[in-house]
């Protein structure tokens, strides 16, 4: 079991990990996802002690590996790391790359190390490449060799840092297949990946990283189907978000419409859906709300690059709004004609108690 307590990692120009606490159980296969720069690789490197945390503690099987009194080299024998850049030794053959650490560190007899290396090569489908050098292999083959080399040390915990990101798309599948087989062995695994379908299919837990830590931790179904937090939802649904404010002194309707158009172009939104988004904003916010309310209206436009759908949400503070009072208005009828669904909700506990949501799709 791995236990992380209030871990922080600070660099001179950034703090990717601010306060991370988590428990990773034996046999967990955890996919680590999130935007670039949110500390995904840093988290694994700090757990494995390839980098020293600025603060906090890490325990493996109740042994604090961040305690300088403990023998970190001995502890590292329980852990294996697969890097995105393979890190094979170019002057050694494939079989020599796999045998070297078991012979040098574990003091295995050469014949035993050789037999085990050949077994692992057969497991990753590359027994015929034992005597080749790394520069004679494809990227996918190099990564499979790197995985075999990690397994040769028989680690309890395996870290994989974006293992397919450096590969040609045609080679990704062969490496993912090996990792899927590895995930069924019962070893504890942590995998940083940008491949969402792969992340979902291979793991029993997902860490979504953001805001300096593990922003959301859950099962694949929870994270990918029913995320609890907005940033998780925006990430897994690949939402492009535009936030606008209407009704302030600085509010300029024409510049806002131009901003919406630029946002849609930037995200390659279909021209018809672009028109729907602009129309929904103009008719709902400009014609129906601003004319009736003496308050600021915050508008959030979300476009899913996966589903080709857009959601326009208007939020504002104040007493409950009578949605029926605008249902016969030409503007509301127009919005109703271009939308898939319109909903209104009033939550007394929220700072912006009123919310109208318009859902639209590329028709």
PyMOL commands that set and color helices and strands:
alter all, ss='L'
color gray80, all
select helices_A, chain A and resi 40-47+72-76+94-104+110-123+127-129+134-136+139-151+169-183+196-202+220-225+230-236+253-266+271-289+323-326+330-338
alter helices_A, ss='H'
color red, helices_A
select strands_A, chain A and resi 2-9+17-24+29-33+55-60+63-64+79-82+157-161+188-192+205-210+213-218+239-246+297-304+309-316+341-346+354-361
alter strands_A, ss='S'
color yellow, strands_A
deselect
rebuild
show_as cartoon
